[in-house]
Amino acid sequence: MVASTEAPGAPGIDPRWTSSAKTGVGTALTRESPVWFTLSHGILNEVYYPDLDCACIRDFGLIVTGPKDYFAEEKRHAGHAIEPFETGVPAYRLTNTALDGCWRIDKRVLSDPARPVVLQEICFSALKGDSGDYRVYALLAPHLVNAGKHNDAWIGEHAGRTILFAAGRGTVLALASSLPWRVCSAGYVGASDGWQQLYHEGRLDRGWRRAGDGNVALTGEIGFSEGVGTALLALGFGDDAGKAADAALASLDTGFEGASRRYLRGWRNWQKRLAPLDEVGAPGAYRVSMAVLAAHLSRTTPGAAVASLSVPWGFSKGDDDLGGYHLVWPRDLVETAGGLVAAGDLDAALTVLYYLRSLQRPDGSWPQNAWIDGRTYWNGIQMDECAFPILLADLLRRKDGLDRRGLAPFMPMIRRAASYLVANGPVTGEDRWEEDPGYSPFTLAVEIAALLAAADLFDLDGDPEAARYLRETADCWNDQVERWTYVEGTELCARLGVDGYHVRIAPPDDASAASPKDGFVPIKNRPPCQSSLPARQVVSPDALALVRFGLRAPDDPRILGTVRVVDATLRCPLPQGPLWYRYTDDGYGEHADGAPFDGSGQGRPWPLLAGERAHYELAAGRPDEARRLLAALEGSAGQGGLIPEQVWDGPDMPERELSRGRPSGSAMPLVWAHAEHVKLLRSLADGTVFDRPPQGVARYIAEKTTSPLRIWRFNHKIRSLPAGKLLRIETSARARIHWSADDWTTTQDVETAENAFGVHLVDLPVADRRDGAIIFTFFWLDAGHWETIDFTVAIEPPAADEERR
């Protein structure tokens, strides 16, 4: 036996992740198999264990050597083909054919439903010469628990079998082969790993059996021989070496066919329960999207789902970008649940709602994003993410998706969420792209729709006073959407011949002047990738949310003007059809030369936005146009049918694997895009927008409800109100309002009253005032002192108000 020797070159080069352009994602639908795998470039990429937010390898591929210093790596030196075992089942056949025509590798890949193991059945065929001329090596790069540094790798023995092991951060992997390993090696990446040894020396040093505390790699020669060209490799996981090795060896004993039968049965049974939407879109596309949604759901933490099993531009990212997209975003999670509802899987969507309930913070908010166990990753707050769970609860209620307990388990969650919205809206912490604060049409639409939905839920729960207050707040905000986000008289208006348009996001009007005692604390986010243009010039398709969430009619002249501006500035014609950019001068995407996003770049078209635009076209009564956009969305998918976050819009750059209209280096798949795809299929099948909340349609489009008041808060200090409106003052503590309508010549005092959401409010009866100003200050009843500042709200004369509106 060879003595154990530490490989040279510690700790190896700085680790990097791998391509985000996945061609397949898969998992078994059993609790016994908490392991998820991804595929790209013909090989296994990140594998996640014991949950979706724990990536444990960078990649796992093969190297082929032969006579005369022959060296080939299948991910770089082969053409790749992939197909599922059957439509809607994420088990895959991979065919990698050497570009020089020397060999072919056929694989079948899935995970063992009975244990945390990924199985690869590998068949090697010589196309030139004899199979004995070649040697085939498995090369595995462990990145245990989201990190390539500080891992240990070693060659060990277990139950009389040679096993390749790696460990880090309390997790161990074990790689076993059905054919005996001929020679194995552990080394440091970039120095003594198997790739370096085979490329430079043509052989492995069997004495290098351990590499500790570094960026490590494991390599083993598969024991192919004349007449024996098929091997089964099992990659097992556990919290110690024995458990990981036992799992891998047990899977080898069960064999590929046994695991495959159970894996396929689980997916077939799940797919049978889904709504029959197969005929609406491209053949097989619906089932691929549903498989993506299901494959991103946790089974160790029911109801949790991540945004993508990928790291955008991962080949340029290291350990300092721990999250990737394998994190929970409440918004993306609700979108995933909406896709499940659209497909008829109400039970899974309800489980998501229960998980969201567990993730809610005591103040009623949700984290901007988080690990599956609830630990916060980014520290921002996005108001739409605090509203979306209410909309999901209402959607499930309207679709009969609640269980026998009905709304009761969720009403405390809804009350806390509504309280947070009314106390902190309408200004968003950041917009839906995790960037700028201000007035966002998208966030406003979600907030207002959620308040109306919550009002219905409180009515059902026997609390009409809470419902009334929420509707009053929603009406007040809805009245001001155009005041906050609609501009007129710009250069764009003149150039495009429109009266005005909605901007992407407008700066808050004095909303930053927060009083700490009033409970509002602005939260900063990561450095944004926002546009450098003035807010009045930055447009976005986000304004279509005003139609999607039922607040504006699709033929509203202001919406039509916005659509015209959006199409003139953001529409990108591509071979598959038109797609749209997120907003003017977006910086999130590759650089012009194709270099990966590195904190700056140039935004590229998003297929997701074609789905949102298709929903607008359907709402506008143009189903044929919606179907054309569906084709553009589906036509943006990469190999394997996965829909990317962005596609490349420049000339082809083969050296960077960028082709016009094809996936860029961003996340793929983007689960939100697949959810939007499923919802669009359902909407087209129904002939109406599937998930549009009905409350706003009835209240604002049919009944044309307006608000009799405007609301002043310390975190939203309005400077004026139209003549004819009441002035509502809201605080988070008991107060006496000392106020005057004639510059303190006469004064009045009135005390606030607390409502069901902990808001202390009073309505000042100033609707009869046609001009002038309201001046007021506060005496804090509990603290026993006066506010030291007077506040002023000007009254806008009716003519000015009409002109503005």
N, C-alpha and C positions, 0 to 999 in steps of 0.2 A: 504494500500500500504506500502511495506517495505521501510524504510528510506534508502537513499543512503549512503553507508558506504565504505570507502577506504579499499581495501584488504590489508592484512599485507604482509611483505616480500619484500618491494621495495628495489632495482629496479629489483630483479630477478637475475638469473644466467646470465653469459655472453651468448649472443645469438649465435646460430649456424644455418647454412643453412641445407639443407636436401640432401638426396641421389641424385646423378646426373644420376643414372641409370633409365632414364625415360622409361616408356612403352607406353606412348602416349603423343602427343602434339596436340593442336587444337585451332581453332579460327573460327569465322564466317567471310565470305568474304564480309563484308559490312563496310562502313565507320562509320555507327552508332554504331558499337560494337568494340571499341578499347580495347579489352581485350583478352589475350592469356592465356591458361591454360596448365598445364603439369600433368602427372599422374605417380605414382610409388608406388609399394607395395600395390596396390589396393585402393589408396586414391588420392585425389587432392594434388599436390605439389605446387610449385611456380605458382602464378597467376600474370600476368603482366598487368599493366594499368598505364598511358594511352598510353604507347608505349612499344615496345619490350625490352627496356633497363631499365624498372622500375618494378622490382619484388616487390610485395606488400603483399605476405604471405609466410610463411615457408611451412606449410602444413595444411590440413584440413581433419581430419578423424573422426572415430566413436569409442566410448568406450561402451562396453556392461557390465552391472552388473546384478547380480541375487542373489538368495538365498545362504546362507552359505558363505558370503563374496566373491561371485563369481565376478571376474574382468577379462576382456579380452579387448585387443586393436586390432582392425582389422588389422592394418599394421604389428603387431608383432605376433599375435596369430591366424592367418588364412592363408590358402592357397589362392593364387590369380590367377584368370584367366581374360583375357581381349580379346575382339574381337571388331572390328569396326562394325558400323551399316551396312556398305557395303564397298567393296574394294575401297580404295582411298578417303574415306570420314572420316576425323578425328573426328567422334563422336563415343562414346565408350559404350559398355556394360561391366561392371565389376561384377565379382562374387567372393565374399570372403567367404570362408567356414571355420568355426572354426576348428582348428586342433583337438580339443577335441570332435568334432561332435555335439556340442550343438546348433548351429545356422548357418544361411546363410544370407548374405546381398547381394542383387542384386541392381546394380546401373545403371543408364543411365546418361551420362555426355556430355554436350555440352554448348556452349555459345549462348546467345540470340542474333540473328542477328539484333534486333531492338534497343538494348541498351547495355551498358557495364555491363553485368551480366553473371555470370557462373551459370548454372542450374544443379542440381543433383536430379534426381528422385531416391528415396531410398525405397527399399522394404525389410523389416525385417521378417524373417521366423524362428520360433523355430523348431529345429530338435529333441530336447529332451525336454520333458515337454511342457507346454503351453506358448504362447507368453506373457501372463500376468505375467509369472515368471521373465521376463527380463525388464530392463530399458535400453534405448539407448540414448546416449549423443553425440552431435556434439561438437568436440574440434577443435578450430580454433586458429592458431598462427599467428597473424599479424606481418609482417616485412615491414612496409610501406616505399616505395621508397628506396629499397635496404638496409634497416637497421632494425635490431631487437631492437636497443636501442631507448629510448626517444619516445616511442609510448604511446598513451593513449587508454584505453579500458573502455567501460561503457555499462550498460544495460539501454536502453531508450524506449520511446514510440513515435510512429509516426503514425498519421492517425488511432489512436485507436488500434494499434498493437504493441506488444512488439518486439523490434529490438535489435540485438547485434551490437554495433558500435565499431570501432577503428579508430584512426586518427594519422597522422604523416606526417610532411614535406609537408603540404598543400593538402594531399589526405585523403579521408575518405572511409571506407568500411562499408557496412551494411549487416547483415545476417538476412534473414527473412525465416519463415517456413509456409507452407500451413496449417500445424497442429499447434495449439497453443503451444508455449513453456510451459512446466510445471514449470520448475524452471531454472533460469539462474544465471550465476556467472561470474564475471571478476576477474582476479587474476594475480599474477606475476609468471613467469615460474620458476619452481624448488622450489617454496615456497608455493604459495596459488592458483596455477592454478587448473583447473578442474581435471587434471590427478592426482595431489597430493591429492586433496580432496577425489576423488572417490576411489583411491587406499588405502588410509590410513583410511578414515572415512566411505566410502561406500555411501556418499551423498554429495550434494552441499550445501554450506552455502548461502542461498538466500539473506543474508544481504550484501554480498560482491558484490557490484554493480558497483564499479569503481576501476580502477588501472591506475595511471597516471605516465608518465615520466619513463618508464622502458621497460623491456622485458616482454610483457604482453600476456595473453591468454584469450579467450572467450569460455564459455561452456554453452550449453543449452540442456535440456532434451527434446527430440522430443516427441510430444504428441501421440504416438501410443496407441491404445486401442484394446480391443477384436473386431476382425472383421475389424479393420482399421490399416493395416500394411504397408501402402505406404504414403510417405510424399514427397513433393517437397521443396527443399531448394534453395534459391536464394541468391547469393553473389553479391551484387551490389557495384558500385564505383562511386565516384563523387568528386568534389572539396569542398563540404560541406555535412553535415550529411543529410540535407533534400533531396538533389539531389540523394545521394547514396540510401537512403531509398525509395524514389519515384521509382527509377529504379528497385530495388528489388521487390517492391510490384506490380509494373506494369507487371513484368515478371510472378509473381505468378498468376495475373489475366489472362494473356494471356494463361498460362498453358504450359506444356512441349510439348504437341503434336503440338500446333501452332508454337512454336519456332522451333521445330524439322523439320517441313515441309519446312520452309523457309531456314533453315540451310542446309538441304540436297539438296534442289533445287540449291542453290548457288554453292555448291561443285560439283554437277553433271554437271551443265552447264560448269563449268571451265574444268573439266576433259574431257568433250566431245571435247574440242578444241585441245587437245594434240595429238601429233603424235602417231600412233599405234605401240608402241614398246612392248606391253604386252607379246608377244610370245617369246621374245629373252631370258629372264631370268626366274627366279622362278615365279610361279603364284602369282600375286598380288604385287610382289616386286617393280616393276616400279611405280605403282600407289602410294604405300607407300612413295617412295622417292620423288615423285612429290608433295605429300601432305606435306611432311616435308619442301621442298623448299618454297612452298606457305605459309605455316604456320609461316615461319620465316621472311616473308616480312611485312614491316610496311604499314599501310593504312593511318595513320595520317601524315607520312612523306614518300610519294611515292618514291619507288626505294631503300629505306634503307632496310637492312637485317642484322641480327646479326648472329654470328658464331654458337651459340647454346643457346637454352632456358634451360640452366643448369649452375650449379656452380661445376666444377670438385672437387671431394672429398668434396662436400659441407657440409657433416655432421661434418667435422673438420674445417670448415672455418667460420669466423665471419665477423663483420662489416668492418674489415680492408681490406677485399678483396671485394671491392664494385663492381668490374666489372664482375666477373665471366666470362662467355663467352658471355653474352648478351651485346656485344659491336660490333661495326662495324670494321672489318678488311678489308681494300680495296682488299686484295688478295682473302679472302674468299668470298667477295661480287662479285668479277669478276667470281670466280669459280661458285657461285650460278647462276649468269647470264648466264654462259656458259651452265649449265644444263638446264636452261629455253630455251635457243636457241636450244639445242639438242632436246628438247621435242616439239619445234614448237611454244612456247609462246614468239614470238619476241617482242610483245608490252611490256611485263613485263621486258624483258632484256633491251629494249631501255629506259624504265623508270629508271632502275638501272644506265645506262650511264648518264642520266641527273642528277641523285642524285650525282654520282661521280664528275661530273662537279662542283656541288655546294660545295662539300667537299674539292676540291683542294685548296691548299694554294697559296698565291700570287707568291711565288718563283717557283711554278710548282710541288711541292712535295705533297704527301698526308700524313696525320698522320699515325703512325704505327697502332694505333687503336683509336677509338673515340666513344663518345656517339652519339646517332642518330642526335642530334642537331648540331654536329660538334665540340663540345668541346673535346679537346685532353685528352686521358686517360694516356697511356704510351707516353713518350716523344721521343722515338726512331724514326729513319728513316730507312726504308727498301727499297732498290733500286728496288727490283722486284715489290713492291707495287706501285712504281711510274711509272712502265712500263706496268703493267697489263691493266690499263684503255685504253691505246693505242691499245693493242691487242683486247680488247672488241670492240672498235670502228671499227676496221678493220674487225673483225668477223661479226659484224652486217652489215657492207657494203657488204661483200662477200655473205652473206645469204639474201640479200635484206630486212634487218630488220630496215633500217632507214625510217623515215617518209618523207613527201614531202619536208621538208627543207634540207634533205640530210645531208652532212657532215658539212655544214656551221655553225650550232650552236656549233660544237665541235672543230673546227680548232684552236681557241684561246687556248682551254684546251690542245690540242695535241701539239701546239707550246711550251707552257710553260712546259709541261711534257718532251718533247724532249730536251728542253734547260736544264732542271734540270739533265736529264740523262747524257748528254754529258759533263756537267760541273762537275758532281760529281761521275760518274761511272769511271771505271768498278768495283772498290772496293765497296762492299756492306756495308751499315751502320751496319746491322746485317743480318744473313742468314734468310731463310724463316721460321725457327723455332724460330724467335725473339731472337737469341742468339749472335753468334760470328761474328765480322767483319773480312773481308778478301776477298779472291777470292773464290766464291762459284759457282760450275758448274751450279746449278739451277738458281741462280740470273744472271749469265752471259748469260745463254741461253735466259732468259726472256728479259733481256736488249737488246741483239743483235737482237732478233726477233722483239722487239718493235721498234727499230730504223729502221729496214727494212720495217716494216709495215707503220711507220710514213712517210718514204720516198715515198712509193706508194701514201699515202694520200696527201702529198705535191705536187706530180706530178699531181694528179687529181685536186688539188686546184690552179694549175698554178704557182707553185714556184719550178722550176727545180733546182735552185741553192741550196735551202734548202735540197731538196731530195738528190742531189749529195753529199753534206757534210755528211748527216746522213749515207748514204751507205759507204762512205769512213771511217767513224768512226766505223761502224759496222764491216767492213772488217778488220780493224786494230785490233779490239778486238777479232774477231773470229780467226784470225791468231794466237793469243797468248793464247787461251784457254788451250792448252796442256802445254805450258810454265808455266802457272800459277797454274794449278790444277792437272797435270799428273806427277806421280813419277815412277821412275825405280830403279831397283837394291836394293829393300828393302828385309827384311827378309820374308815378305809376298810373294813377287814375287818369291823368291827361293822356298819357301815351297809349293806354289800352281802352280809353273811352268808357270808363265805368265811374259811377258816382263815388264808390268807396269799396272797402274790403276789410275783412277781419285780419288783424295781425297775429303772428304766432304767439307772442306774449308781450304784454304792455307793462311798464314799470308801475309798481304800486303807488297810489296817490297818498303820500305821507303815512303809509302803513308801517314803515320801519320805525316810527317814533313810538316804541313800545314802552309801557310802564311795567317794570318787573313785578310790582305788587299785584298787577292785574293778570298775572299768570301767563303772559305771552313771551316766549323766548325765541327769537329767530334762530334757526339752525343752519349752519353752514354745511356745504356738501363738498365733494371732491372738486378739483379745478375743472370748470366746465369746458365744453368744446363749442361754446356758443358762437353765433355770428358776430362779426365785428361791425356790422351795419347798424344804423339807428333803428330803434324798435319799429318806427313807422314804415320802414322799408322791408322788414323781415316777415315773409308770409309762410304759411304752412298749410297742408291739408287738414291739420287738426281742427279747423273750424267746421269741418263736415260733421264733427261730433255733435254739434248743435242740432243737426237733423237726426243723426243716429240715435240720440238719446231723447228725441221727441220734443225739443224745445222750439224748433223753427221748422216751417214747411220747406220742402226742397225747392219750391219755386219762389221763396221769399227773395225779393230783389237784392237784398244785401248778401244773401247766400249765392245768388247767381253771379253777382259781381265778384265775390271772393273766388268762386270756381274759375271764372275767366282769368283772374290774376294768377291763381295757382297753376293753371294749365300753361299760361304764358311764361312762367318763371321756373316751374318745378317739374313739368312733365318731360319725361325722357323716352323718346321712341327707341325701341330695341327690337331685335329679331322676333322675340316671342310676343311683342305687343308693348303698349305703353306702361311704364312704371313711373313712380314719383319719388323725388327727394324729400327728406324730412322737412327741411326748411332752407331758406335762402342762406347761402354761404356757410352751410354746415361743415364742421371740421372733423367729423368722426368717420374716418375711412382711410383707405390707402392714400399715399402721396401721389402726385401727378406721375411720377416715374414708376409707380407700382410698389414702392417700398411700403412696408406695413405701417399701420397706425401706431404712433409712439407717443401719444399725448396730443399730437396735432396731425392734420391730414386734410382730406377732402371727402365730404360725405358722398356716398354712392346711392343709387336707387334702391328702395325697399319693396320687395314683393308684397309684404304685409299691407302696404298702402294701396296697392291695386285691389286687394280684398275690401278694404274700407271704402274705396271709391265705388266699387261694384255695388256695395250696399246702398250707397247714396243713389246710384243710378236706378236701382230697383225701387227705392222709395219714391223716386221721381217718375216712376211708371215706364222705365226703359229696360225691361228685362233682357232684350237682345244685347244691349250694350253691357249689361251686367255679366252676361254669359261670355262675351268677348274678353272682358277683364278677368273672368275666372280662368279662361284659357291662358292669359298672360301670367297669372299667378302660378298656375300649374306648370307652365312652360319655363318658369324660372327655377324649377327644381334641379338639383344636381343628379349625378349618377346615383341610382338607388331610390330616387323620388323624394329626397329630403329637400325641404325649402330653406334657403339661406336667409340670413338677416339682410344682406345686401348683395347686389350683383355688380359686376364690373361694367363700367360704361365707357371705357376708353378703347383704344386700339388693342388688338391682341398682343400679349406679351408672353409668349410660350416659356421664356426663361423664368418667369415668375408665376407660371401656371394661371395666368389671367386671360380670359377670352371674353369678348364683348357679349353681354347678356347672360353670362354664366356666373356661378357663385364666386364672390370675392373671398378674401381671407377672413371675413367676419364669421360670426357664429353660424354653424349649420349642423343639425337643424335648429331653427328657432321655433320653439314650441308654440309661442303666441301666433306665429304665421300659420302653423298647422291648425290651431284652434280656429283662427279666422277663416281658413279654408273650409273646415267642416261646417261652421256656422253659415257660410255663404252657400254651400250646397243645400243646407236645410232651408235657408231663406228662398232660394230659387225653387226648391220643391214646393214650398208653401205659397209662393207668390207674394210674400211680404217679408219685411225685415224681421227675422226670427226673434232677436233679443232686444228690440226697441221697447223701452218701458212705456206703457200706455198712459201713465198719469200726465206727463207733460203734453202729449198729443191732445188729450181731452181738455186740459186746463188752458193751454196757451195757444194752440192752433185752432181748436174747435170753439172754445168758449172765450178766447182772447182775454183772459184774466190779467188784470194789471194790479199793481200794489198801491195802497193809499199812504205808504210811509217810506222813510229812509232810515237806515240804522247807523248810529255812531257808536264806535267802541274805541278803547285805547289803542288797540292794535289795528284799527281801521277808522281813522279819524277823517270822516268826510268833511270837505271844506264848504260844500253848498248843498242845498236841496231845492227841487223845483217848487215853485209856489203851488199851493193846494195839497201838499203832503204833510203828514204828521212827522215829527222828529222822534224816533225811538232811540233812547240812550240805554246801552247795556253795559253792565260791569260784572266783575266776578265777586264783588263784596257788597254788603249793604251800604247804601249811601243816601244822603239827602241832596237833591239837586237844587241848587240856588241859581235861578235863571231870570233872564230879562229879554224882552223883545224890543225895548226902546232905549238901549244903551245905558242900562241901570237906572233910568228915571223911575221906573217902577220895577218891582221884583216879585217873584213867586218862589215858594219852596214846595217840593214834593218828594216823597220818599219812594225808593225803588221797591218792587215786590219780586220775590224769588219765584221762578217757574220750575217746571219738572226737570229741567236740565241744569239746574244750578246757576242759571243766568238771572241776575238781578236787573230789572228793566222798568222803564217808565216811558209813557208816550206823552210828549209835550204837545198840547193842542194848539198848533200854529198853522193849521191848514188854511185859516182865513187870511194869513199874511201874504201880501203880494210882492213885497220887496223888503229891504232892510236886512237885519241879521239877528240871529239868536245867540246870546252870550250866556255862558253857564260855567259853574264850577261845582266842586263836590265837597261835602262834609262826610268823611268816612265814619259811619256810626260805630263800628266795632273798634276801630283804632282811636276814635275820638279826636281827630284832627282834620283840618281843612287841606284840600289840595291847594297848592300855592300858585296855580296857573289858572287863568281864565281861558275858555275855549270859545271859538266863534264859528258859527255855521251861517253862511250867507244864503239868503233866499233869492233864487233865480226868478226874475220876472217871467210871466207866461210867454211873452214873445220870444225871449231868449231860449226858453225851454223848448218851445215848438221848433225854433230854428235848429237847435241842437239835435232834436229827435228826428 
